[in-house]
Amino acid sequence: MGDLTHFNKAGRARMVDVSHKASTERAATAQARVSMLPETLVLIRKGKIAKGDVLAVAQVAGVMGAKRTPDLIPMCHPLLISSVDLSFQEESQPDREGRCAITVTATVKTTGPTGVEMEAMTAVSVAALTIYDMCKAVDKGITFGDIALLSKSGGKSGVYKRG
């Protein structure tokens, strides 16, 4: 594990200087899991949630989240994002606790001096929050978690794939 880079010599937080880094193609993919009652997933599928098309709104929210990452995470650099793509995988078979799930996956790309891992993780987090917001009237027990970086490429550290 390397040194923490977001602290200056006085031990105070700083934004890392990336001006010396080469611009390379960079991509990151992250995922989050949203658990809910089976009836909630049925309502989402049938378009019966009063606030509208849950996954369409979550898709747009995830893209907006990726674009707004430096406004939310203090040490993130503003980036020119070239693409954000979200997908949703429904798991209709209830787990041991009787809950179904939607897995949200986001891939973010850019060409620049720093990566887009935080943008991908913000995208899935905001999409998951949006699913909760859209469905809380029918299922206040919705949970989300398992937010993780699945892969990243580009830059000095190269390729990372979650085991």
PyMOL commands that place a pseudoatom at each C-alpha (Angstrom):
pseudoatom trace, name=CA, resn=MET, resi=1, chain=A, elem=C, hetatm=0, pos=[0.000, 0.000, 0.000]
pseudoatom trace, name=CA, resn=GLY, resi=2, chain=A, elem=C, hetatm=0, pos=[1.325, 3.454, -0.895]
pseudoatom trace, name=CA, resn=ASP, resi=3, chain=A, elem=C, hetatm=0, pos=[1.500, 6.636, 1.114]
pseudoatom trace, name=CA, resn=LEU, resi=4, chain=A, elem=C, hetatm=0, pos=[-1.611, 8.742, 1.619]
pseudoatom trace, name=CA, resn=THR, resi=5, chain=A, elem=C, hetatm=0, pos=[-1.346, 11.555, -0.913]
pseudoatom trace, name=CA, resn=HIS, resi=6, chain=A, elem=C, hetatm=0, pos=[-4.068, 13.939, 0.257]
pseudoatom trace, name=CA, resn=PHE, resi=7, chain=A, elem=C, hetatm=0, pos=[-2.069, 15.429, 3.131]
pseudoatom trace, name=CA, resn=ASN, resi=8, chain=A, elem=C, hetatm=0, pos=[0.573, 18.145, 2.968]
pseudoatom trace, name=CA, resn=LYS, resi=9, chain=A, elem=C, hetatm=0, pos=[3.761, 18.245, 5.081]
pseudoatom trace, name=CA, resn=ALA, resi=10, chain=A, elem=C, hetatm=0, pos=[1.838, 19.897, 7.919]
pseudoatom trace, name=CA, resn=GLY, resi=11, chain=A, elem=C, hetatm=0, pos=[-0.653, 17.003, 7.940]
pseudoatom trace, name=CA, resn=ARG, resi=12, chain=A, elem=C, hetatm=0, pos=[-3.485, 19.086, 6.506]
pseudoatom trace, name=CA, resn=ALA, resi=13, chain=A, elem=C, hetatm=0, pos=[-5.777, 17.998, 3.698]
pseudoatom trace, name=CA, resn=ARG, resi=14, chain=A, elem=C, hetatm=0, pos=[-4.811, 19.051, 0.178]
pseudoatom trace, name=CA, resn=MET, resi=15, chain=A, elem=C, hetatm=0, pos=[-5.822, 18.399, -3.394]
pseudoatom trace, name=CA, resn=VAL, resi=16, chain=A, elem=C, hetatm=0, pos=[-3.070, 16.410, -5.069]
pseudoatom trace, name=CA, resn=ASP, resi=17, chain=A, elem=C, hetatm=0, pos=[-1.140, 18.228, -7.815]
pseudoatom trace, name=CA, resn=VAL, resi=18, chain=A, elem=C, hetatm=0, pos=[-1.720, 16.240, -11.023]
pseudoatom trace, name=CA, resn=SER, resi=19, chain=A, elem=C, hetatm=0, pos=[-0.209, 18.831, -13.382]
pseudoatom trace, name=CA, resn=HIS, resi=20, chain=A, elem=C, hetatm=0, pos=[2.854, 16.636, -13.996]
pseudoatom trace, name=CA, resn=LYS, resi=21, chain=A, elem=C, hetatm=0, pos=[0.848, 13.523, -14.844]
pseudoatom trace, name=CA, resn=ALA, resi=22, chain=A, elem=C, hetatm=0, pos=[0.295, 12.433, -18.426]
pseudoatom trace, name=CA, resn=SER, resi=23, chain=A, elem=C, hetatm=0, pos=[-3.208, 12.409, -19.821]
pseudoatom trace, name=CA, resn=THR, resi=24, chain=A, elem=C, hetatm=0, pos=[-4.243, 8.828, -20.521]
pseudoatom trace, name=CA, resn=GLU, resi=25, chain=A, elem=C, hetatm=0, pos=[-7.473, 7.051, -21.269]
pseudoatom trace, name=CA, resn=ARG, resi=26, chain=A, elem=C, hetatm=0, pos=[-9.021, 6.074, -17.969]
pseudoatom trace, name=CA, resn=ALA, resi=27, chain=A, elem=C, hetatm=0, pos=[-12.078, 4.036, -17.049]
pseudoatom trace, name=CA, resn=ALA, resi=28, chain=A, elem=C, hetatm=0, pos=[-13.628, 2.794, -13.833]
pseudoatom trace, name=CA, resn=THR, resi=29, chain=A, elem=C, hetatm=0, pos=[-16.565, 0.522, -13.078]
pseudoatom trace, name=CA, resn=ALA, resi=30, chain=A, elem=C, hetatm=0, pos=[-18.350, 0.415, -9.730]
pseudoatom trace, name=CA, resn=GLN, resi=31, chain=A, elem=C, hetatm=0, pos=[-21.367, -1.392, -8.375]
pseudoatom trace, name=CA, resn=ALA, resi=32, chain=A, elem=C, hetatm=0, pos=[-23.980, -1.039, -5.609]
pseudoatom trace, name=CA, resn=ARG, resi=33, chain=A, elem=C, hetatm=0, pos=[-26.740, -3.404, -4.463]
pseudoatom trace, name=CA, resn=VAL, resi=34, chain=A, elem=C, hetatm=0, pos=[-30.208, -2.154, -3.496]
pseudoatom trace, name=CA, resn=SER, resi=35, chain=A, elem=C, hetatm=0, pos=[-32.311, -4.631, -1.457]
pseudoatom trace, name=CA, resn=MET, resi=36, chain=A, elem=C, hetatm=0, pos=[-36.090, -4.393, -1.219]
pseudoatom trace, name=CA, resn=LEU, resi=37, chain=A, elem=C, hetatm=0, pos=[-39.281, -6.318, -0.654]
pseudoatom trace, name=CA, resn=PRO, resi=38, chain=A, elem=C, hetatm=0, pos=[-40.328, -8.520, -3.601]
pseudoatom trace, name=CA, resn=GLU, resi=39, chain=A, elem=C, hetatm=0, pos=[-43.522, -6.457, -3.944]
pseudoatom trace, name=CA, resn=THR, resi=40, chain=A, elem=C, hetatm=0, pos=[-41.447, -3.309, -4.409]
pseudoatom trace, name=CA, resn=LEU, resi=41, chain=A, elem=C, hetatm=0, pos=[-39.491, -4.856, -7.268]
pseudoatom trace, name=CA, resn=VAL, resi=42, chain=A, elem=C, hetatm=0, pos=[-42.780, -5.891, -8.896]
pseudoatom trace, name=CA, resn=LEU, resi=43, chain=A, elem=C, hetatm=0, pos=[-44.071, -2.307, -8.636]
pseudoatom trace, name=CA, resn=ILE, resi=44, chain=A, elem=C, hetatm=0, pos=[-40.842, -0.992, -10.179]
pseudoatom trace, name=CA, resn=ARG, resi=45, chain=A, elem=C, hetatm=0, pos=[-41.083, -3.484, -13.065]
pseudoatom trace, name=CA, resn=LYS, resi=46, chain=A, elem=C, hetatm=0, pos=[-44.732, -2.644, -13.732]
pseudoatom trace, name=CA, resn=GLY, resi=47, chain=A, elem=C, hetatm=0, pos=[-44.124, 1.106, -13.593]
pseudoatom trace, name=CA, resn=LYS, resi=48, chain=A, elem=C, hetatm=0, pos=[-46.520, 1.438, -10.659]
pseudoatom trace, name=CA, resn=ILE, resi=49, chain=A, elem=C, hetatm=0, pos=[-44.373, 3.620, -8.400]
pseudoatom trace, name=CA, resn=ALA, resi=50, chain=A, elem=C, hetatm=0, pos=[-46.221, 6.933, -7.993]
pseudoatom trace, name=CA, resn=LYS, resi=51, chain=A, elem=C, hetatm=0, pos=[-43.133, 9.096, -8.576]
pseudoatom trace, name=CA, resn=GLY, resi=52, chain=A, elem=C, hetatm=0, pos=[-42.529, 7.624, -12.053]
pseudoatom trace, name=CA, resn=ASP, resi=53, chain=A, elem=C, hetatm=0, pos=[-40.128, 5.315, -13.854]
pseudoatom trace, name=CA, resn=VAL, resi=54, chain=A, elem=C, hetatm=0, pos=[-37.704, 4.448, -11.062]
pseudoatom trace, name=CA, resn=LEU, resi=55, chain=A, elem=C, hetatm=0, pos=[-34.839, 3.110, -13.150]
pseudoatom trace, name=CA, resn=ALA, resi=56, chain=A, elem=C, hetatm=0, pos=[-35.055, 5.885, -15.750]
pseudoatom trace, name=CA, resn=VAL, resi=57, chain=A, elem=C, hetatm=0, pos=[-34.819, 8.518, -13.017]
pseudoatom trace, name=CA, resn=ALA, resi=58, chain=A, elem=C, hetatm=0, pos=[-32.032, 6.585, -11.235]
pseudoatom trace, name=CA, resn=GLN, resi=59, chain=A, elem=C, hetatm=0, pos=[-30.134, 6.400, -14.546]
pseudoatom trace, name=CA, resn=VAL, resi=60, chain=A, elem=C, hetatm=0, pos=[-30.206, 10.172, -14.984]
pseudoatom trace, name=CA, resn=ALA, resi=61, chain=A, elem=C, hetatm=0, pos=[-29.400, 10.722, -11.293]
pseudoatom trace, name=CA, resn=GLY, resi=62, chain=A, elem=C, hetatm=0, pos=[-26.365, 8.436, -11.565]
pseudoatom trace, name=CA, resn=VAL, resi=63, chain=A, elem=C, hetatm=0, pos=[-25.033, 10.349, -14.564]
pseudoatom trace, name=CA, resn=MET, resi=64, chain=A, elem=C, hetatm=0, pos=[-25.585, 13.642, -12.740]
pseudoatom trace, name=CA, resn=GLY, resi=65, chain=A, elem=C, hetatm=0, pos=[-23.877, 12.224, -9.650]
pseudoatom trace, name=CA, resn=ALA, resi=66, chain=A, elem=C, hetatm=0, pos=[-20.787, 11.270, -11.636]
pseudoatom trace, name=CA, resn=LYS, resi=67, chain=A, elem=C, hetatm=0, pos=[-20.627, 14.764, -13.130]
pseudoatom trace, name=CA, resn=ARG, resi=68, chain=A, elem=C, hetatm=0, pos=[-21.022, 16.435, -9.710]
pseudoatom trace, name=CA, resn=THR, resi=69, chain=A, elem=C, hetatm=0, pos=[-18.471, 14.307, -7.830]
pseudoatom trace, name=CA, resn=PRO, resi=70, chain=A, elem=C, hetatm=0, pos=[-15.985, 17.153, -7.226]
pseudoatom trace, name=CA, resn=ASP, resi=71, chain=A, elem=C, hetatm=0, pos=[-18.844, 19.196, -5.712]
pseudoatom trace, name=CA, resn=LEU, resi=72, chain=A, elem=C, hetatm=0, pos=[-19.480, 16.403, -3.183]
pseudoatom trace, name=CA, resn=ILE, resi=73, chain=A, elem=C, hetatm=0, pos=[-16.046, 14.912, -2.455]
pseudoatom trace, name=CA, resn=PRO, resi=74, chain=A, elem=C, hetatm=0, pos=[-13.709, 17.748, -1.410]
pseudoatom trace, name=CA, resn=MET, resi=75, chain=A, elem=C, hetatm=0, pos=[-10.394, 16.497, -2.831]
pseudoatom trace, name=CA, resn=CYS, resi=76, chain=A, elem=C, hetatm=0, pos=[-11.689, 15.225, -6.187]
pseudoatom trace, name=CA, resn=HIS, resi=77, chain=A, elem=C, hetatm=0, pos=[-10.543, 17.093, -9.278]
pseudoatom trace, name=CA, resn=PRO, resi=78, chain=A, elem=C, hetatm=0, pos=[-13.101, 18.473, -11.744]
pseudoatom trace, name=CA, resn=LEU, resi=79, chain=A, elem=C, hetatm=0, pos=[-12.798, 16.229, -14.797]
pseudoatom trace, name=CA, resn=LEU, resi=80, chain=A, elem=C, hetatm=0, pos=[-13.967, 16.295, -18.372]
pseudoatom trace, name=CA, resn=ILE, resi=81, chain=A, elem=C, hetatm=0, pos=[-15.912, 13.033, -18.316]
pseudoatom trace, name=CA, resn=SER, resi=82, chain=A, elem=C, hetatm=0, pos=[-16.271, 11.500, -21.763]
pseudoatom trace, name=CA, resn=SER, resi=83, chain=A, elem=C, hetatm=0, pos=[-18.969, 8.943, -20.847]
pseudoatom trace, name=CA, resn=VAL, resi=84, chain=A, elem=C, hetatm=0, pos=[-21.082, 7.568, -18.020]
pseudoatom trace, name=CA, resn=ASP, resi=85, chain=A, elem=C, hetatm=0, pos=[-23.075, 4.368, -18.526]
pseudoatom trace, name=CA, resn=LEU, resi=86, chain=A, elem=C, hetatm=0, pos=[-25.324, 2.825, -15.872]
pseudoatom trace, name=CA, resn=SER, resi=87, chain=A, elem=C, hetatm=0, pos=[-27.051, -0.531, -15.961]
pseudoatom trace, name=CA, resn=PHE, resi=88, chain=A, elem=C, hetatm=0, pos=[-29.462, -2.265, -13.612]
pseudoatom trace, name=CA, resn=GLN, resi=89, chain=A, elem=C, hetatm=0, pos=[-29.641, -6.016, -12.980]
pseudoatom trace, name=CA, resn=GLU, resi=90, chain=A, elem=C, hetatm=0, pos=[-32.815, -7.145, -11.242]
pseudoatom trace, name=CA, resn=GLU, resi=91, chain=A, elem=C, hetatm=0, pos=[-32.573, -10.101, -8.878]
pseudoatom trace, name=CA, resn=SER, resi=92, chain=A, elem=C, hetatm=0, pos=[-36.165, -11.284, -8.488]
pseudoatom trace, name=CA, resn=GLN, resi=93, chain=A, elem=C, hetatm=0, pos=[-35.349, -14.417, -6.488]
pseudoatom trace, name=CA, resn=PRO, resi=94, chain=A, elem=C, hetatm=0, pos=[-35.627, -13.462, -2.790]
pseudoatom trace, name=CA, resn=ASP, resi=95, chain=A, elem=C, hetatm=0, pos=[-32.536, -14.039, -0.656]
pseudoatom trace, name=CA, resn=ARG, resi=96, chain=A, elem=C, hetatm=0, pos=[-32.469, -15.747, 2.779]
pseudoatom trace, name=CA, resn=GLU, resi=97, chain=A, elem=C, hetatm=0, pos=[-34.066, -12.656, 4.298]
pseudoatom trace, name=CA, resn=GLY, resi=98, chain=A, elem=C, hetatm=0, pos=[-36.874, -12.625, 1.722]
pseudoatom trace, name=CA, resn=ARG, resi=99, chain=A, elem=C, hetatm=0, pos=[-35.532, -9.595, -0.130]
pseudoatom trace, name=CA, resn=CYS, resi=100, chain=A, elem=C, hetatm=0, pos=[-35.017, -9.005, -3.826]
pseudoatom trace, name=CA, resn=ALA, resi=101, chain=A, elem=C, hetatm=0, pos=[-32.405, -6.653, -5.213]
pseudoatom trace, name=CA, resn=ILE, resi=102, chain=A, elem=C, hetatm=0, pos=[-31.320, -4.407, -8.020]
pseudoatom trace, name=CA, resn=THR, resi=103, chain=A, elem=C, hetatm=0, pos=[-27.590, -4.257, -8.712]
pseudoatom trace, name=CA, resn=VAL, resi=104, chain=A, elem=C, hetatm=0, pos=[-26.517, -0.912, -10.140]
pseudoatom trace, name=CA, resn=THR, resi=105, chain=A, elem=C, hetatm=0, pos=[-23.344, -0.825, -12.241]
pseudoatom trace, name=CA, resn=ALA, resi=106, chain=A, elem=C, hetatm=0, pos=[-21.703, 2.327, -13.594]
pseudoatom trace, name=CA, resn=THR, resi=107, chain=A, elem=C, hetatm=0, pos=[-18.767, 2.747, -15.953]
pseudoatom trace, name=CA, resn=VAL, resi=108, chain=A, elem=C, hetatm=0, pos=[-17.183, 6.183, -16.270]
pseudoatom trace, name=CA, resn=LYS, resi=109, chain=A, elem=C, hetatm=0, pos=[-14.520, 7.175, -18.815]
pseudoatom trace, name=CA, resn=THR, resi=110, chain=A, elem=C, hetatm=0, pos=[-12.247, 10.143, -19.361]
pseudoatom trace, name=CA, resn=THR, resi=111, chain=A, elem=C, hetatm=0, pos=[-8.926, 11.088, -20.888]
pseudoatom trace, name=CA, resn=GLY, resi=112, chain=A, elem=C, hetatm=0, pos=[-6.925, 13.015, -18.354]
pseudoatom trace, name=CA, resn=PRO, resi=113, chain=A, elem=C, hetatm=0, pos=[-4.282, 13.091, -15.626]
pseudoatom trace, name=CA, resn=THR, resi=114, chain=A, elem=C, hetatm=0, pos=[-6.391, 11.432, -12.914]
pseudoatom trace, name=CA, resn=GLY, resi=115, chain=A, elem=C, hetatm=0, pos=[-8.823, 8.539, -12.708]
pseudoatom trace, name=CA, resn=VAL, resi=116, chain=A, elem=C, hetatm=0, pos=[-12.594, 8.276, -12.465]
pseudoatom trace, name=CA, resn=GLU, resi=117, chain=A, elem=C, hetatm=0, pos=[-12.994, 5.751, -9.657]
pseudoatom trace, name=CA, resn=MET, resi=118, chain=A, elem=C, hetatm=0, pos=[-14.765, 8.245, -7.405]
pseudoatom trace, name=CA, resn=GLU, resi=119, chain=A, elem=C, hetatm=0, pos=[-17.076, 9.300, -10.232]
pseudoatom trace, name=CA, resn=ALA, resi=120, chain=A, elem=C, hetatm=0, pos=[-18.124, 5.677, -10.823]
pseudoatom trace, name=CA, resn=MET, resi=121, chain=A, elem=C, hetatm=0, pos=[-18.696, 5.077, -7.104]
pseudoatom trace, name=CA, resn=THR, resi=122, chain=A, elem=C, hetatm=0, pos=[-20.641, 8.327, -6.781]
pseudoatom trace, name=CA, resn=ALA, resi=123, chain=A, elem=C, hetatm=0, pos=[-22.784, 7.384, -9.783]
pseudoatom trace, name=CA, resn=VAL, resi=124, chain=A, elem=C, hetatm=0, pos=[-23.902, 4.073, -8.242]
pseudoatom trace, name=CA, resn=SER, resi=125, chain=A, elem=C, hetatm=0, pos=[-24.403, 5.670, -4.826]
pseudoatom trace, name=CA, resn=VAL, resi=126, chain=A, elem=C, hetatm=0, pos=[-26.613, 8.445, -6.202]
pseudoatom trace, name=CA, resn=ALA, resi=127, chain=A, elem=C, hetatm=0, pos=[-28.562, 5.952, -8.338]
pseudoatom trace, name=CA, resn=ALA, resi=128, chain=A, elem=C, hetatm=0, pos=[-29.128, 3.771, -5.239]
pseudoatom trace, name=CA, resn=LEU, resi=129, chain=A, elem=C, hetatm=0, pos=[-30.257, 6.782, -3.195]
pseudoatom trace, name=CA, resn=THR, resi=130, chain=A, elem=C, hetatm=0, pos=[-32.641, 7.699, -6.002]
pseudoatom trace, name=CA, resn=ILE, resi=131, chain=A, elem=C, hetatm=0, pos=[-34.180, 4.213, -6.039]
pseudoatom trace, name=CA, resn=TYR, resi=132, chain=A, elem=C, hetatm=0, pos=[-34.748, 4.573, -2.290]
pseudoatom trace, name=CA, resn=ASP, resi=133, chain=A, elem=C, hetatm=0, pos=[-36.256, 8.049, -2.703]
pseudoatom trace, name=CA, resn=MET, resi=134, chain=A, elem=C, hetatm=0, pos=[-38.579, 6.932, -5.477]
pseudoatom trace, name=CA, resn=CYS, resi=135, chain=A, elem=C, hetatm=0, pos=[-39.791, 3.856, -3.541]
pseudoatom trace, name=CA, resn=LYS, resi=136, chain=A, elem=C, hetatm=0, pos=[-39.733, 4.865, 0.124]
pseudoatom trace, name=CA, resn=ALA, resi=137, chain=A, elem=C, hetatm=0, pos=[-43.492, 5.461, 0.203]
pseudoatom trace, name=CA, resn=VAL, resi=138, chain=A, elem=C, hetatm=0, pos=[-44.074, 1.738, -0.373]
pseudoatom trace, name=CA, resn=ASP, resi=139, chain=A, elem=C, hetatm=0, pos=[-40.943, 0.258, 1.256]
pseudoatom trace, name=CA, resn=LYS, resi=140, chain=A, elem=C, hetatm=0, pos=[-39.111, 2.228, 3.936]
pseudoatom trace, name=CA, resn=GLY, resi=141, chain=A, elem=C, hetatm=0, pos=[-36.950, -0.851, 4.624]
pseudoatom trace, name=CA, resn=ILE, resi=142, chain=A, elem=C, hetatm=0, pos=[-34.990, -0.559, 1.388]
pseudoatom trace, name=CA, resn=THR, resi=143, chain=A, elem=C, hetatm=0, pos=[-31.271, -0.821, 2.036]
pseudoatom trace, name=CA, resn=PHE, resi=144, chain=A, elem=C, hetatm=0, pos=[-28.282, -0.362, -0.167]
pseudoatom trace, name=CA, resn=GLY, resi=145, chain=A, elem=C, hetatm=0, pos=[-24.653, -1.192, 0.181]
pseudoatom trace, name=CA, resn=ASP, resi=146, chain=A, elem=C, hetatm=0, pos=[-21.912, -3.374, -1.213]
pseudoatom trace, name=CA, resn=ILE, resi=147, chain=A, elem=C, hetatm=0, pos=[-20.681, -0.253, -2.981]
pseudoatom trace, name=CA, resn=ALA, resi=148, chain=A, elem=C, hetatm=0, pos=[-17.367, -1.187, -4.520]
pseudoatom trace, name=CA, resn=LEU, resi=149, chain=A, elem=C, hetatm=0, pos=[-14.931, -0.466, -7.288]
pseudoatom trace, name=CA, resn=LEU, resi=150, chain=A, elem=C, hetatm=0, pos=[-15.001, -3.428, -9.682]
pseudoatom trace, name=CA, resn=SER, resi=151, chain=A, elem=C, hetatm=0, pos=[-12.263, -2.300, -12.043]
pseudoatom trace, name=CA, resn=LYS, resi=152, chain=A, elem=C, hetatm=0, pos=[-10.192, 0.636, -13.202]
pseudoatom trace, name=CA, resn=SER, resi=153, chain=A, elem=C, hetatm=0, pos=[-7.732, 1.181, -16.005]
pseudoatom trace, name=CA, resn=GLY, resi=154, chain=A, elem=C, hetatm=0, pos=[-5.304, 3.871, -17.077]
pseudoatom trace, name=CA, resn=GLY, resi=155, chain=A, elem=C, hetatm=0, pos=[-2.752, 5.908, -15.260]
pseudoatom trace, name=CA, resn=LYS, resi=156, chain=A, elem=C, hetatm=0, pos=[0.465, 4.982, -13.498]
pseudoatom trace, name=CA, resn=SER, resi=157, chain=A, elem=C, hetatm=0, pos=[-1.105, 2.270, -11.346]
pseudoatom trace, name=CA, resn=GLY, resi=158, chain=A, elem=C, hetatm=0, pos=[-2.476, 0.470, -14.414]
pseudoatom trace, name=CA, resn=VAL, resi=159, chain=A, elem=C, hetatm=0, pos=[-5.316, -2.032, -14.284]
pseudoatom trace, name=CA, resn=TYR, resi=160, chain=A, elem=C, hetatm=0, pos=[-7.195, -3.081, -11.160]
pseudoatom trace, name=CA, resn=LYS, resi=161, chain=A, elem=C, hetatm=0, pos=[-9.845, -5.818, -11.087]
pseudoatom trace, name=CA, resn=ARG, resi=162, chain=A, elem=C, hetatm=0, pos=[-11.710, -6.740, -7.931]
pseudoatom trace, name=CA, resn=GLY, resi=163, chain=A, elem=C, hetatm=0, pos=[-11.055, -10.374, -6.987]
for i in range(1, 163): cmd.bond("trace and resi %d" % i, "trace and resi %d" % (i + 1))
show_as sticks, trace
zoom trace
